[in-house]
Amino acid sequence: MLSAMRLDKFVCKSTELTKSEATQLINVGEVRVNGEVIINEATQVHENNKITLNGERLKARSFRYILMHKPADTICSNIDEVYPSLFNHIDVDKISELHIAGRLDADTTGLVLVTDDGRWSFNITTPTKQCEKVYRVGLYRPIADDVAFKFRNGVKLQGEQKLTLPATLEVISPKEVLLTITEGKFHQVKRMFAAVGNRVVSLHREKVGKISLDVDVGQWRYLSADEVQSFFN
């Protein structure tokens, strides 16, 4: 499958130019795509296109795919805010080009996937792709007997019109469960349990798709080619 991206992003990914510098060069006609001058920086291009800058052919750097074990009290943001960014734990070049495929709350721990490939992250975060995410949930009250049935059939979250998509609940102990969902609404897991009269006291993501968490807290690694491809199948 061919990767597509905006022309300005391709130029940045092929050079050391900033986005504003790349846009300026595109706008004045210095960039050609398959021999044609393109002045719209938002034009979608593909990796097999011949893209030149001042006559020199550009080749984009390879996409990066990273798994990380997010610590508590960090945020899924490229910059520090009230809490520090989890990117402080990742030591790679051009870290500003990376984004998170499926964010976690500051107090939630566990598996986070990081990439600079927007098409790949779309397959993870879009509900229609049915990518499963597994969470280990600690509860304030013992789980009620009918919750698995309710989650399987969808529950109505506060402020939402539609029911949640079918979710699977596995009871580990009265106050600990595994929840598998395929969407990622704002604070969804916490709101689902609130909808059935319970409260989440701890939340940890163990698995996304076929990939399970296998590094220590604060550690990261690159995904294998097979792991990356599993989200394109």
CORGI-V613142 format. One record per residue. N is the residue number from 1. RES is the residue in one letter. PHI is phi in whole degrees, -180 to 180 (none if undefined). D_FIRST is the distance of its C-alpha to the first C-alpha in Angstrom with 2 decimals. Layout:
n: {N;N}
res: {RES;RES}
phi: {PHI;PHI}
d_first: {D_FIRST;D_FIRST}
This chain:
n: {1;2;3;4;5;6;7;8;9;10;11;12;13;14;15;16;17;18;19;20;21;22;23;24;25;26;27;28;29;30;31;32;33;34;35;36;37;38;39;40;41;42;43;44;45;46;47;48;49;50;51;52;53;54;55;56;57;58;59;60;61;62;63;64;65;66;67;68;69;70;71;72;73;74;75;76;77;78;79;80;81;82;83;84;85;86;87;88;89;90;91;92;93;94;95;96;97;98;99;100;101;102;103;104;105;106;107;108;109;110;111;112;113;114;115;116;117;118;119;120;121;122;123;124;125;126;127;128;129;130;131;132;133;134;135;136;137;138;139;140;141;142;143;144;145;146;147;148;149;150;151;152;153;154;155;156;157;158;159;160;161;162;163;164;165;166;167;168;169;170;171;172;173;174;175;176;177;178;179;180;181;182;183;184;185;186;187;188;189;190;191;192;193;194;195;196;197;198;199;200;201;202;203;204;205;206;207;208;209;210;211;212;213;214;215;216;217;218;219;220;221;222;223;224;225;226;227;228;229;230;231;232;233}
res: {M;L;S;A;M;R;L;D;K;F;V;C;K;S;T;E;L;T;K;S;E;A;T;Q;L;I;N;V;G;E;V;R;V;N;G;E;V;I;I;N;E;A;T;Q;V;H;E;N;N;K;I;T;L;N;G;E;R;L;K;A;R;S;F;R;Y;I;L;M;H;K;P;A;D;T;I;C;S;N;I;D;E;V;Y;P;S;L;F;N;H;I;D;V;D;K;I;S;E;L;H;I;A;G;R;L;D;A;D;T;T;G;L;V;L;V;T;D;D;G;R;W;S;F;N;I;T;T;P;T;K;Q;C;E;K;V;Y;R;V;G;L;Y;R;P;I;A;D;D;V;A;F;K;F;R;N;G;V;K;L;Q;G;E;Q;K;L;T;L;P;A;T;L;E;V;I;S;P;K;E;V;L;L;T;I;T;E;G;K;F;H;Q;V;K;R;M;F;A;A;V;G;N;R;V;V;S;L;H;R;E;K;V;G;K;I;S;L;D;V;D;V;G;Q;W;R;Y;L;S;A;D;E;V;Q;S;F;F;N}
phi: {none;-89;-88;-114;-158;-64;-61;-64;-67;-61;-63;-63;-76;-109;-139;-103;-72;-77;-61;-67;-66;-64;-61;-62;-65;-65;-64;-96;86;-85;-113;-119;-120;53;86;-103;-68;-119;-110;-98;-66;-87;-57;-81;-126;-118;-64;-93;-71;-91;-116;-124;-125;53;86;-95;-71;-99;-130;-71;-64;-63;-66;-118;-134;-128;-106;-138;-97;-71;-77;-66;60;-128;-118;-87;-143;-78;-132;-71;-130;-62;-110;-70;-72;-67;-66;-62;-92;-110;-105;-138;-74;49;-65;-67;-79;-87;-141;-102;-93;101;-77;-119;-65;-57;-88;-93;-111;115;-73;-127;-107;-125;-157;-119;-107;-65;-65;-67;-67;-59;-67;-87;-96;-82;-55;-66;-81;57;-80;-81;-122;-109;-119;-95;-118;-96;-115;-73;-118;-56;-68;-76;-64;-95;-69;-59;-64;-63;-67;-65;-98;94;-122;-95;-85;-59;85;-112;-91;-89;-71;-65;-68;-52;-130;-109;-118;-120;-86;-93;-155;-52;-117;-139;-138;-108;-118;-113;-128;-121;-131;-147;-66;-57;51;-59;-61;-61;-71;-63;-73;-63;-67;-112;79;-129;-140;-82;-110;-153;-146;-144;-90;-99;-153;-132;59;-95;-100;-105;-70;-141;-127;-73;-55;83;-96;-148;-155;-78;-76;-76;-60;-66;-64;-62;-65;-61;-91;-103;-76}
d_first: {0.00;3.78;6.57;9.58;13.13;16.71;18.31;21.03;18.79;16.98;20.52;21.73;18.93;19.83;23.60;26.38;27.01;27.57;25.92;29.19;29.49;26.01;26.77;30.10;28.81;26.27;29.08;31.44;29.09;28.33;24.55;23.00;19.55;19.37;23.16;23.83;25.56;23.86;26.28;24.47;22.96;20.92;18.92;15.15;13.50;10.18;9.96;10.70;13.68;17.08;18.69;22.29;25.06;28.55;27.27;25.42;21.69;19.84;17.27;15.91;16.82;14.37;13.60;16.19;16.37;20.00;22.17;25.69;28.88;30.23;34.04;36.28;37.49;34.38;32.15;28.42;28.84;28.27;32.04;35.17;36.98;39.62;37.83;36.03;32.27;30.42;28.81;32.23;31.29;28.09;28.88;25.96;25.82;24.85;25.05;25.31;21.60;20.90;21.09;21.66;19.42;22.36;25.74;28.90;32.48;34.70;36.65;33.72;32.61;29.82;26.10;24.14;20.51;20.08;17.14;16.39;12.84;13.68;10.52;10.97;14.67;14.40;13.21;16.31;18.84;18.40;20.90;19.14;16.45;19.55;18.87;22.28;24.32;27.54;30.57;33.93;36.52;40.16;42.46;45.82;47.24;46.81;44.06;45.54;45.22;43.55;40.71;38.15;38.96;38.71;35.33;33.99;35.15;34.27;36.70;37.49;37.07;39.61;38.64;35.92;36.33;33.70;33.89;31.43;28.78;29.98;30.33;31.59;34.64;35.97;39.43;40.09;43.56;45.44;44.00;40.63;37.64;33.93;32.05;28.51;26.96;23.62;24.42;25.77;28.61;31.00;33.07;31.97;33.26;36.56;36.98;36.32;39.12;41.33;40.93;42.52;45.29;44.05;42.88;40.23;41.85;38.96;35.21;32.72;29.00;28.44;24.96;21.62;19.40;19.95;20.97;24.73;26.75;28.14;29.53;32.87;33.60;32.46;30.35;26.62;24.13;20.57;18.25;17.30;13.86;14.45;15.57;12.61;10.27;12.94;12.05;8.58;10.47}
